[in-house]
Amino acid sequence: MTTREPRTSPIVPAYGESSLADLSASILASMTGDQAANVLGLPGTGRVCLLVVDGLGWELLRGHQAAAPFLSELAFNSRPLTAGFPSTTATSLGSIGTALPPARHGVLGYQVAVPGTNRLLNALHWPKDVDPLAWQPHPTLFERATWAGIDAIHVAPGAFADSGLTRAVQRGAEYRPASKMGALAAETVAALESSERVLVSAYHADLDAVGHGFGVSSPAWTYQLAHVDRLAEQIAQALPFGAILYVTADHGMVNVAPEDRVDADTEPALRAGVALLGGEPRARHVYAKPGAAADVLAMWREILGERAWVMSREEAISHGWFGPVDDSVIDRIGDVVAAAAGTTAIVASHAEPRETGFTGQHGSLTAAEQLVPMLAYAAP
């Protein structure tokens, strides 16, 4: 039986202080000597590896120490970061890859409206007619590293090498494909050994996939976490002299029981006045038909009640959910933004059958989703 998380106040990401964007900015600054940009106070070094474990929330790691002894030991004297909103892969990879908060890099969720059209852009299945460089024009972390004379290498499954998201937020890095854990460890270590000044990012996706399918804390998820722990330990043990390994995640996750799913496709009031329903079950962008935004906001607040934090676009921006906003991305944000509280999910069973069926979900502003590790291991 799913344990329900009680409703608390939303955790607004600490942009500019301790978010994923600040981790990236601080890593680069620690390599270039730019102390003003090193807000996390990271030590200087010429070789850095950033291992991103998809779905490894801080609370999940702290709650499963026996399955992950190496990572848990690193966590003992560390503190978490905030992921950013929505707490989802595309947005967080955008923050990591650009060192900018979401409302500056513009990758504002799993599915967001393409302004001036009546369709959604799915950031993980990027449409061919949307130019990733136009969607996200800011220099990436990797481009900035190479400009500073630092080699930049990204190690991740080969299937993502030419994706729109990769080109939007990870361009400038040499892409080294590695889908299996052994290959990921080997390619990451080889990349670190390839230069005396090198920034290596490595991405592991399987923990998130297991969480979606089986639920977090399930036996399958716990066994997968043990594999992740061994992956991190293998990379740490093989670090070249002077190198530092940082381990973080893009988001955490909560389990959603069938009775906690509010179905927008079977609740007509949630579709009234709605032109497009974007985002994902734990973090919705709701795009209203012309003139209907106020009515949509009122209806979503009435129906969801305590099950979600529901705000207008202007309120969500003023509360700092997305960070400082570039005017060019404002229209990508829903007229109404709904962040699920507790273990609620606002599903769309007809339009999104795959996502509706997930046991593990993420995207919102709860501690379980927002807090991610920031672990460090320096080669002796």
C-alpha positions in Angstrom: 0.0 0.0 0.0 1.3 3.5 -0.9 2.3 5.7 2.0 0.8 9.1 1.4 3.0 12.1 1.9 1.3 14.8 4.0 0.8 18.2 2.4 3.4 20.8 3.4 4.4 24.1 2.1 6.0 24.0 -1.4 9.8 24.1 -1.6 10.7 27.0 -3.9 14.0 26.3 -5.6 16.9 28.2 -4.2 18.1 29.7 -7.5 21.3 31.6 -7.1 22.2 29.9 -3.9 21.9 26.1 -4.0 20.2 24.8 -7.1 21.4 22.5 -9.9 22.2 25.6 -12.0 24.5 26.8 -9.2 26.3 23.5 -9.1 27.2 23.7 -12.7 28.2 27.3 -12.4 30.3 26.6 -9.4 32.0 23.6 -11.0 33.1 25.6 -14.0 34.2 28.5 -11.8 36.3 26.1 -9.7 38.1 25.1 -12.8 38.6 28.7 -14.2 39.3 30.5 -10.9 36.2 32.7 -11.1 35.5 33.0 -7.4 32.5 35.3 -7.8 30.7 32.6 -9.8 31.6 29.8 -7.4 28.6 30.3 -5.1 29.0 26.8 -3.6 32.7 27.4 -2.7 33.9 24.3 -4.6 37.7 23.6 -4.4 39.8 24.3 -7.5 40.9 21.5 -9.7 41.7 20.7 -13.3 39.7 17.6 -13.7 36.0 17.2 -12.7 33.4 14.5 -13.2 29.8 15.3 -12.7 27.7 12.1 -12.4 24.0 12.7 -12.8 21.8 9.8 -11.6 18.3 10.3 -13.0 15.7 10.0 -10.2 18.0 9.8 -7.2 16.3 12.2 -4.8 18.0 13.2 -1.5 15.3 11.8 0.6 15.3 8.5 -1.3 19.1 8.1 -0.8 18.8 9.0 2.9 16.0 6.4 3.3 17.9 3.6 1.6 21.4 3.8 3.1 21.9 0.0 3.3 21.5 -0.3 -0.5 23.9 2.5 -1.2 26.7 2.5 1.4 29.2 4.4 -0.7 26.9 7.2 -1.6 25.4 7.3 1.8 28.8 7.8 3.4 29.4 10.8 1.0 26.0 12.1 2.0 26.7 12.1 5.7 28.5 15.5 5.7 26.8 17.0 2.7 23.7 19.0 2.1 21.1 18.8 -0.7 20.4 21.1 -3.6 17.1 22.1 -5.0 16.4 20.8 -8.5 14.3 23.6 -10.0 10.7 23.7 -11.3 9.4 21.5 -12.8 11.5 18.9 -11.1 11.8 16.8 -14.2 14.6 15.5 -16.4 14.4 17.9 -19.3 14.3 21.0 -17.1 17.0 19.8 -14.8 19.3 18.8 -17.6 18.7 22.2 -19.0 19.8 23.8 -15.7 22.8 21.5 -15.4 23.8 22.0 -19.1 23.5 25.8 -19.1 24.1 26.8 -15.5 20.9 28.8 -15.8 17.6 28.6 -14.0 14.6 27.2 -16.0 13.0 30.5 -16.9 16.3 31.6 -18.5 17.2 28.5 -20.4 13.6 28.0 -21.4 13.2 24.2 -21.1 10.3 24.6 -18.8 9.0 21.1 -18.6 8.3 17.7 -20.2 5.7 19.2 -22.5 5.2 23.0 -23.1 3.3 25.0 -25.7 5.1 26.2 -28.8 4.1 29.9 -28.7 1.9 30.9 -31.7 0.8 27.3 -32.4 -1.8 25.0 -31.0 0.7 22.2 -30.1 3.1 21.0 -27.4 6.8 20.5 -27.6 7.8 17.3 -25.9 11.4 17.9 -24.7 12.3 14.2 -24.6 10.8 13.6 -28.1 11.9 16.8 -29.7 10.0 17.8 -32.9 12.2 18.1 -36.0 10.7 21.5 -37.0 11.8 23.3 -33.8 15.4 24.4 -33.8 17.0 23.5 -30.5 19.5 26.3 -30.8 16.7 28.8 -31.3 14.7 27.4 -28.4 17.7 27.5 -26.1 20.2 30.1 -27.5 22.4 30.7 -24.4 25.9 29.2 -24.4 26.1 25.9 -22.6 28.3 24.9 -19.8 30.4 22.9 -22.2 30.8 25.6 -24.7 32.0 28.0 -22.0 34.4 25.3 -20.7 36.0 24.9 -24.2 36.3 28.6 -24.6 38.3 28.6 -21.3 40.6 25.9 -22.7 38.9 23.0 -20.8 38.0 19.8 -22.7 34.3 19.0 -22.3 33.1 15.4 -22.6 29.6 14.0 -22.1 29.1 10.2 -21.5 25.5 9.0 -21.9 23.5 6.4 -23.9 24.1 6.7 -27.6 20.4 7.0 -28.3 20.4 10.5 -26.9 23.5 11.8 -28.9 21.6 13.6 -31.6 18.4 14.5 -29.7 17.0 17.9 -29.7 17.4 18.2 -25.9 21.1 17.2 -26.2 21.6 19.9 -28.9 19.7 22.5 -26.8 21.5 22.1 -23.5 24.6 19.9 -23.9 26.1 21.1 -27.2 29.8 21.8 -27.1 30.8 18.6 -25.4 32.3 15.6 -27.1 29.7 12.9 -26.9 30.9 9.4 -25.9 28.1 6.8 -26.0 27.8 4.3 -23.2 24.5 2.6 -22.4 25.6 -0.1 -19.9 27.0 0.6 -16.5 30.3 -1.0 -17.1 30.8 1.0 -20.3 29.6 4.2 -18.6 32.3 3.7 -15.8 35.0 2.9 -18.3 34.2 5.7 -20.7 34.0 8.2 -17.9 37.3 7.2 -16.4 39.0 7.2 -19.8 37.6 10.7 -20.5 39.0 12.0 -17.2 42.4 10.5 -18.1 42.4 12.1 -21.5 43.4 15.6 -20.5 44.9 17.5 -17.5 42.0 20.1 -17.9 38.8 18.3 -18.5 35.1 18.5 -17.5 33.3 15.2 -17.8 29.6 14.8 -17.3 28.1 11.3 -17.1 24.4 10.4 -17.1 22.7 7.3 -15.9 19.0 6.9 -16.6 17.9 3.5 -15.4 17.1 4.3 -11.8 14.4 6.7 -13.0 13.0 4.1 -15.4 12.7 1.5 -12.7 11.1 4.0 -10.3 8.4 4.8 -12.9 7.7 1.2 -13.6 7.9 -0.4 -10.2 7.8 2.5 -7.8 10.5 3.9 -5.6 11.5 1.7 -2.6 10.3 -1.4 -4.5 12.7 -4.4 -4.5 13.5 -3.6 -8.2 14.3 0.0 -7.4 16.4 -0.9 -4.4 18.4 -3.4 -6.3 19.0 -0.8 -9.0 20.1 1.7 -6.5 22.7 -0.8 -5.3 24.0 -1.0 -8.9 24.2 2.8 -9.0 26.1 2.9 -5.8 28.7 0.5 -7.2 28.9 2.6 -10.4 29.8 5.7 -8.4 32.3 3.8 -6.3 34.0 2.4 -9.4 34.4 5.8 -10.9 35.6 7.2 -7.6 38.2 4.5 -7.1 39.6 5.1 -10.6 39.8 8.9 -10.5 43.1 10.3 -11.8 45.2 12.2 -9.2 43.7 15.5 -8.3 40.3 14.8 -9.9 37.0 15.4 -8.1 33.8 13.4 -8.6 30.4 15.1 -7.9 27.2 13.1 -7.8 23.8 14.6 -8.1 20.4 13.9 -9.6 17.8 15.7 -11.7 14.9 15.1 -9.3 13.5 12.7 -6.7 10.2 10.8 -7.0 7.0 9.8 -5.2 4.7 6.8 -5.6 1.2 7.6 -6.8 -1.6 5.1 -5.9 -4.5 4.7 -8.3 -6.8 6.4 -5.9 -4.6 9.5 -5.9 -4.9 10.1 -9.6 -7.2 12.9 -10.8 -8.0 12.3 -14.4 -8.4 15.4 -16.5 -9.7 13.3 -19.4 -12.7 12.0 -17.4 -13.3 15.2 -15.4 -14.9 17.6 -17.9 -14.5 20.6 -15.6 -10.7 20.3 -15.8 -10.9 20.6 -19.6 -13.3 23.5 -19.7 -11.7 26.5 -21.3 -8.4 24.6 -21.8 -6.7 24.8 -25.2 -3.7 22.6 -24.3 -2.8 20.5 -21.3 1.0 20.4 -20.9 3.6 19.4 -18.4 3.2 16.0 -16.7 1.0 14.5 -13.9 2.9 16.1 -11.0 3.5 19.5 -12.7 0.9 20.8 -15.2 1.1 23.7 -17.6 -2.5 24.6 -18.4 -3.0 26.8 -21.5 -6.3 28.5 -21.6 -8.4 29.4 -24.6 -8.6 33.2 -25.2 -10.4 35.0 -22.4 -10.7 31.8 -20.2 -7.6 32.0 -18.0 -9.4 33.3 -14.9 -12.2 30.7 -15.2 -9.7 27.9 -15.7 -7.7 29.0 -12.7 -10.8 29.2 -10.5 -12.0 25.7 -11.6 -8.7 24.0 -11.1 -8.4 25.5 -7.7 -11.9 24.4 -6.8 -11.5 20.8 -8.0 -8.0 20.2 -6.8 -8.3 22.0 -3.5 -5.5 20.8 -1.1 -4.2 18.3 -3.6 -2.2 20.8 -5.5 -0.7 24.3 -5.4 -2.5 26.0 -8.3 -1.3 29.5 -9.5 -1.7 31.8 -12.4 1.3 32.2 -14.6 2.0 35.6 -13.0 1.7 34.2 -9.5 4.0 31.3 -10.2 6.6 33.7 -11.7 6.3 36.1 -8.8 6.7 33.3 -6.2 10.0 32.4 -7.9 9.0 28.9 -9.1 10.9 29.2 -12.4 13.6 31.6 -11.3 14.3 35.0 -13.0 12.4 35.1 -16.2 13.5 36.0 -19.7 10.7 37.7 -21.5 11.2 35.4 -24.5 10.0 32.3 -22.6 7.0 33.7 -20.7 4.5 32.3 -23.2 5.9 28.8 -22.7 4.5 28.9 -19.1 0.9 27.8 -18.7 -1.7 30.4 -18.0 -2.3 28.2 -15.0 0.4 26.2 -13.3 -0.5 23.3 -11.0 2.1 21.6 -8.8 0.8 18.4 -7.1 0.9 18.2 -3.4 1.2 15.0 -1.3 1.0 12.0 -3.7 -1.6 13.3 -6.1 -1.1 13.2 -9.8 -3.2 15.0 -12.4 -3.2 12.5 -15.2 -4.7 12.5 -18.7 -5.6 8.8 -19.3 -6.6 9.3 -23.0 -3.9 11.7 -24.1 -1.1 10.2 -22.0 -1.7 6.5 -21.3 1.9 5.7 -20.7 2.6 8.5 -18.2 -0.8 7.8 -16.5 0.3 4.3 -15.7 3.5 5.2 -14.0 3.8 4.2 -10.3 6.6 6.6 -9.6 6.1 10.2 -10.6 7.9 13.5 -10.2 7.8 17.2 -11.2 6.4 19.1 -8.2 7.7 21.1 -5.3 7.6 18.6 -2.5 10.8 17.7 -0.6 10.8 14.2 -2.1 11.0 15.6 -5.6 12.9 18.9 -5.1 15.8 17.9 -3.0 18.7 16.2 -4.8 22.1 15.2 -3.5 25.3 17.1 -4.0 28.0 14.6 -3.1 31.7 15.0 -3.6 34.7 12.7 -3.6 38.2 13.8 -4.2 41.0 11.5 -5.5 43.6 11.1 -2.8 
